Every structure is written in C-alpha cells, then in structure tokens.
Amino acid sequence: MKIIKTVWYSLFTENPHAVGVVTVDTGEEIQHFIGQGQGKTSKEDAKKIVENGFRFYPGIFEVKE
C-alpha cells in the first residue's frame, strides 16, 4: 500500500490536531481514509490514519444532475 496524497484540515479550535484525508494505492484500487493527526510528523500521522482511520468515500459529495 502506497500513500499517494494527504490533505490536512485545521479544526480551528484549541485542539492543535488536524484532520487528514489520506489517499492510498493498494495495488488494486485507490482508497481514502480520514482521521485525526497526533501532531508528530505528517508522514507518521498519515500512516496512522491509514492504519486506524475510517474509510472515506469522497464520491458521496458529487452532485449528479
């Protein structure tokens, strides 16, 4: 499994941790995971989100006319 891209979103609160959406290539398909970073390094946080985060389906936000 290879991490392709990570996008971070600030929570704009006193909590210093950010929410990350991590895109990975499993060799068979592209998958997305969402979770909260711990604030160590973005690489470590992205790896932990893939291992412990929730599967995310960005296609649910597409509007079909």
Summary of the structure (lengths in Angstrom):
residues: 65
radius of gyration: 12.6
end to end distance: 34.5
largest distance: 42.4
contacts: 148
relative contact order: 0.24
helix: 23%
strand: 38%
